[in-house]
Amino acid sequence: MKVYLVGGAVRDKLLGYPYQEKDWVVVGASPETLLDQGYRPVGNDFPVFLHPQTGEEYALARTERKSGVGYKGFQFCTDSNVTLEEDLSRRDLTINAMAQAEDGTLIDPYGGQEDLKNRVLRHVSNAFVEDPLRVLRVARFAARYAHLGFTIAPETMSLMTELSHSGELESLTPERVWMETEKALGERSPRTYIEVLRECGALKVLLPEVDRLFGVPQRADYHPEVDTGLHILMSLDQATLLESDPAVRFAVLMHDLGKGITPSSILPRHIGHEENGVKLVNGVCDRLKVPNRFRELAVAVTRHHLHCHKAPHLKASTTLRLLKEIGALRQADKLQQFVHCCEADARGRLGFEQREYYPGQWLQKAFAAIQNIDHQALINQGLSGKKLGDAIEQRRLSILNELREPCH
């Protein structure tokens, strides 16, 4: 029995890139061997075990054969005669098909180290096309390493395009699509994930609501970049600078979906795109089974981003309703996330990238002011129940009215 460190830990160690997880491959052993040594089985599709001390994953070396549709349509062989090279041959990219022996020796049968040096994402073999999930994985790695200058090999992009047009992407479960997308949104360049999926045709299949934004014009006086799809990518760049939370980045990706269904007769205006967008955002979230915290922020930003841009000039009652509807009065940190999304939208325009976002600052100042209302003083006046609630509401409105700025 021999044990090798494989995959991401080897890749990132060679890159000098931070990593947390370590995955291991065991060659020359059977499930019984590992069970006898105290390993705990966790794999459903093929034998994966947790180390009794470290809890890290150890998988038996395996080969696989395509036997059905989608990423689950495989038969696995984990015979103790399976070699390390055979196991590595079934991996997606050459940079993920390296292993390190216990004495530190690097095993690199498919040129992963050379591709790391040349900053290339390249498939290991034509078996790549047997697993549609690999389209999303490669796009995610492109997003992870774009800042290091990595590009996708043309022949790999060709296979991704083939997969995107084959109908196999439709076999992916919503959970897997969302898992890869959420991870990609947390990477250094989530914009690259969207660009790669669009280039190979996968965006049209997986997120048609985003895909259709490309080529849709906006008013050049507000949006010098004109193209709505380009605006979304620019806004995503700004969101990435402002927040690491993928929920913020998802909300920014979603916020202008309504512009994709604007009647051509009224372009480049987009009257009512906020409410039209809310329906589409909910559709995406339903289809991909997106967690509620992502959905709630995306809906709030889609519905209210124009209100935020005009915050200093809104009526007091409108501002208070905005704060309530985005959930800020229940959970204060929701305001910060909302403002960051709106700031990313405002800066995600040609020539506006460095512009200070005053409306967001004003809204946060106004929120802080109404948070400082002395509830105890009102209670001491004998107010309780509905009368107390009404008094607090009136005090909030009074404060917001004092802070309101005239339109110029």
Beta strands, then each sheet from edge to edge (+ up, - down):
strand 1: 2-6
strand 2: 23-27
strand 3: 40-41
strand 4: 48-50
strand 5: 57-60
strand 6: 63-66
strand 7: 74-77
strand 8: 99-100
strand 9: 106-107
strand 10: 120-121
strand 11: 151-152
sheet 1: 3+ 4- 5+ 2+ 1- 8+ 9-
sheet 2: 6+ 7-
sheet 3: 10+ 11+
end
